[in-house]
Amino acid sequence: MWQDHDCKTMKRYLRNLDPEDDGRVPLDTVYNQPQVNDTNGEQVFRFSESQDFLRSIGGLDESDPSNPQVLISNYVLGPANCYHSMTFHTFCCLNDCDAVLTAVERTVGGPSAKPDDILPFLGNLTTQSMDDPRPLSANLVAKLEGIAAQGGGTVPLHGRLFAQWLHFAFPHECPYPHVTQKDGAGNALTTSYFQGTADASAQWTDDEMLPMVEVDNDAIYGFRGLLRIFFMLLAAGAMCNQIRMLVVAHVNQLRANEIGADLEKCV
C-alpha cells in the first residue's frame, strides 16, 4: 500500500505541472523540480532520469523536438518507479487505465463494441484522478468511429488503436502505447506506450496511428510457415539422401569383402 501511495503522490505532483491538462509536462519543467520529501524528511521521489532513458521506456513525447515532454502515465508506470524486493518479484505502480478498461468490458460484455455503446459510458466516466467526467471532443468521437470502421463496425477493446484512443481520452490514467522494441522475429512490441489534447485538438497523422500489425502478422506467419515447411522437407530429403549414400557405401564394402574372400579360397 505504501508503494501505491507514493505513486499517487507522484502522479498528483506531475498533474499540477501539466499546463494543458493533456497528460504531458515539459521536460525542462520536470528537471527544474526539487527533490520531494515526506513529512519525516525522507525522499519520496526525485526526477533525475536522462532524456535518453525516458525515451527508451516510452516516457517521452518528442513530436515537437524543440519541446520534449514527459508523458505522465508512461513515466509513473516506468521501471524507475518499481521496487525490487525479491529475485522474482517487482512492485510497480498500478495502472489506472486497467480500471477504465475493466469498466468498459463490464458495460459492453464482450471483446468488442460499437462506438455508440462505448461513447455514452466513457463520456460519463469518472476515475480516481477525475472527480467530474471528461468531455469527449468531436475529434475523439470521429477517431473512435474510424477505429470501428477498420474493425468491421466494432472497436476491438484490446487492440492497440483503442489503447491509443484511451490515452487521448484519459491522458492521466492511460499510457500512450509506444512501439519501443521488436522481438526476435522483427515484430513490434508495445509497452505497459502524440500530438494534441484530449478535449479540443487531438490530431494524429498516419505515421502516429499505430498499424494493425496483428492483421499483417497473420499473413507474414502464413508465408513463414510455408517457408519453414519447405526447408524442413529439403532438410529431410538431404538427410534421407545422406543415409542412402551411407547404406550404398556399406553394401559395396560388404560385397568387396566377399569377393576378396572368394578369391583367397580359389588361390
C-alpha positions in Angstrom: 0.0 0.0 0.0 2.9 2.4 0.7 4.1 1.9 -2.8 0.7 2.8 -4.3 0.5 5.9 -2.0 3.9 7.1 -3.3 2.8 6.5 -6.9 -0.4 8.5 -6.4 1.6 11.3 -4.7 4.0 11.4 -7.7 1.2 11.5 -10.2 -0.7 14.3 -8.4 2.6 16.3 -8.3 3.1 15.9 -12.0 -0.5 16.7 -12.8 -0.1 20.0 -11.1 2.8 20.7 -13.5 0.6 19.8 -16.6 0.0 23.1 -18.4 -2.5 21.8 -21.0 -4.1 19.1 -18.9 -3.2 16.6 -21.6 -1.0 14.3 -19.6 2.3 15.9 -20.5 4.8 18.1 -18.7 7.7 19.9 -20.4 11.0 18.1 -19.8 12.6 21.4 -18.6 9.9 21.9 -16.1 10.4 18.3 -14.7 14.1 18.8 -14.4 13.6 22.1 -12.5 11.7 20.4 -9.7 13.3 20.0 -6.3 13.6 16.7 -4.5 10.3 15.8 -2.9 10.4 14.6 0.7 7.7 13.3 3.0 6.8 14.7 6.4 9.7 12.8 8.0 12.2 14.4 5.6 12.8 11.2 3.7 13.0 11.4 -0.1 9.8 10.3 -1.8 10.9 10.9 -5.4 13.3 12.9 -7.5 13.2 13.4 -11.2 16.7 12.7 -12.4 16.3 10.3 -15.4 18.1 11.3 -18.5 16.3 12.2 -21.7 17.7 9.0 -23.4 16.4 6.9 -20.6 12.9 8.5 -20.7 12.9 7.9 -24.5 13.9 4.2 -24.1 11.0 3.5 -21.7 8.4 5.3 -23.8 8.0 8.1 -21.3 8.8 11.0 -23.7 6.8 12.8 -26.3 9.1 14.3 -28.9 6.6 15.1 -31.6 8.0 18.6 -31.2 11.8 18.1 -31.0 12.2 21.7 -29.6 9.8 21.0 -26.7 10.2 17.4 -25.4 7.5 16.5 -22.8 7.3 13.8 -20.2 4.2 11.6 -20.6 2.9 11.4 -17.0 1.2 7.9 -17.2 4.1 6.3 -19.1 6.6 7.8 -16.7 4.8 6.8 -13.5 4.4 3.2 -14.8 8.1 3.1 -15.9 10.8 0.8 -14.4 12.4 3.7 -12.5 9.4 3.7 -10.1 9.5 0.0 -9.4 10.6 -1.5 -6.1 12.7 -4.7 -6.4 12.2 -6.6 -3.2 12.8 -10.2 -4.3 14.5 -12.0 -7.1 11.2 -13.0 -8.8 9.0 -10.1 -7.7 9.0 -6.4 -8.7 6.4 -4.0 -7.3 5.5 -1.2 -9.7 2.8 1.5 -9.8 -0.7 0.4 -10.5 -2.0 1.1 -14.0 -5.1 3.3 -13.5 -6.1 2.5 -17.1 -6.9 -1.1 -16.1 -9.9 0.3 -14.1 -11.1 2.2 -17.1 -10.8 -0.8 -19.5 -12.5 -3.1 -16.9 -15.4 -0.7 -16.6 -15.8 -0.7 -20.4 -15.6 -4.6 -20.5 -18.3 -4.9 -17.9 -20.6 -2.4 -19.7 -20.3 -4.0 -23.2 -19.9 -7.6 -22.1 -17.6 -8.6 -24.9 -14.2 -8.2 -26.6 -15.5 -5.5 -29.0 -18.3 -3.0 -29.2 -19.9 -0.3 -31.4 -18.9 3.3 -30.7 -22.5 4.1 -29.8 -22.2 1.6 -27.0 -18.9 2.9 -25.7 -19.1 6.7 -26.0 -22.1 7.5 -23.7 -20.5 5.4 -21.0 -17.0 6.9 -21.3 -18.4 10.4 -21.6 -19.8 10.0 -18.0 -17.0 8.0 -16.5 -15.0 9.3 -13.5 -11.8 8.0 -12.1 -9.6 8.4 -9.0 -8.0 11.4 -10.6 -11.2 12.8 -12.2 -14.0 14.0 -9.9 -16.0 15.1 -13.0 -16.4 13.3 -16.3 -14.0 14.5 -19.0 -16.0 15.6 -22.1 -15.1 13.8 -25.4 -14.4 16.1 -28.3 -16.0 15.7 -31.7 -12.5 14.8 -33.0 -12.1 12.0 -30.5 -15.6 10.7 -31.4 -14.6 10.7 -35.1 -11.3 8.9 -34.3 -13.2 6.1 -32.4 -15.6 5.7 -35.3 -12.6 5.5 -37.6 -11.2 2.6 -35.5 -14.6 0.9 -35.7 -14.6 1.3 -39.5 -11.3 -0.6 -39.6 -12.8 -3.3 -37.4 -15.9 -4.0 -39.4 -18.1 -1.7 -37.4 -16.9 -2.5 -33.9 -14.0 -1.4 -31.8 -11.6 -4.2 -30.6 -11.3 -3.3 -26.9 -7.8 -4.9 -26.6 -6.4 -3.6 -29.8 -3.5 -1.1 -30.0 -5.6 1.6 -31.6 -8.2 1.6 -28.8 -5.4 1.8 -26.3 -4.1 4.8 -28.1 -7.5 6.4 -28.2 -7.9 5.8 -24.5 -4.7 7.7 -23.8 -6.1 10.8 -25.5 -9.5 10.4 -23.8 -7.9 9.7 -20.4 -4.4 11.1 -20.6 -3.7 10.9 -16.9 -4.9 7.4 -16.5 -3.9 5.6 -19.7 -0.3 5.4 -21.0 0.5 6.0 -24.7 1.2 2.6 -26.3 4.5 3.3 -27.9 6.3 0.8 -30.1 9.6 0.7 -28.4 11.3 -2.5 -29.5 11.0 -5.6 -31.6 11.2 -9.3 -30.8 13.5 -11.8 -32.5 11.2 -12.2 -35.5 11.1 -8.4 -36.1 7.6 -8.0 -34.8 6.8 -4.8 -32.9 6.2 -5.0 -29.1 4.4 -2.4 -27.0 5.0 -1.0 -23.6 2.8 -1.1 -20.4 3.4 3.3 -24.8 1.2 12.4 -29.9 0.1 15.3 -30.7 -2.8 17.4 -29.5 -5.0 17.4 -26.4 -7.9 15.2 -25.4 -10.6 17.8 -25.2 -10.1 20.1 -28.2 -7.2 19.4 -30.7 -6.2 15.7 -30.6 -4.8 15.1 -34.1 -3.0 12.0 -35.3 -1.0 11.7 -38.5 -0.8 8.4 -40.5 2.7 7.9 -39.0 1.4 8.4 -35.5 -1.5 6.0 -36.0 -0.1 2.6 -34.9 -0.5 0.0 -37.6 -2.8 -3.0 -37.2 0.2 -5.3 -37.1 -1.8 -8.2 -35.9 -3.5 -8.5 -39.3 -0.2 -8.2 -41.2 1.4 -10.8 -38.9 -1.2 -13.4 -39.9 -0.1 -13.1 -43.5 3.6 -13.0 -42.5 3.3 -16.0 -40.3 1.5 -17.9 -43.0 4.2 -17.2 -45.5 6.9 -18.0 -43.0 5.1 -21.2 -42.1 5.2 -22.3 -45.8 8.9 -21.5 -46.0 9.5 -23.4 -42.8 7.7 -26.5 -44.1 9.6 -26.2 -47.4 13.0 -26.0 -45.8 12.1 -28.8 -43.4 11.3 -31.0 -46.4 14.6 -30.1 -48.0 16.4 -30.9 -44.8 14.6 -34.3 -44.6 15.4 -35.0 -48.2 19.0 -34.2 -47.7 19.2 -36.4 -44.6 17.5 -39.3 -46.4 19.9 -38.9 -49.3 22.9 -39.0 -46.9 21.5 -42.1 -45.3 21.1 -43.8 -48.7 24.6 -43.0 -49.7 26.0 -44.4 -46.4 23.9 -47.6 -46.9 25.1 -48.0 -50.5 28.7 -47.5 -49.5 28.3 -50.1 -46.7 26.8 -52.6 -49.1 29.5 -52.0 -51.6 32.1 -52.6 -48.9 30.5 -55.9 -47.9 30.4 -57.0 -51.5 34.1 -56.2 -51.9 35.0 -58.1 -48.8 33.0 -61.1 -50.0 34.7 -61.1 -53.4 38.1 -60.9 -51.7 37.3 -63.9 -49.5 36.3 -65.9 -52.6 39.5 -65.1 -54.4 41.5 -66.2 -51.4 39.7 -69.6 -51.4 40.5 -70.1 -55.1 44.2 -69.4 -54.5 
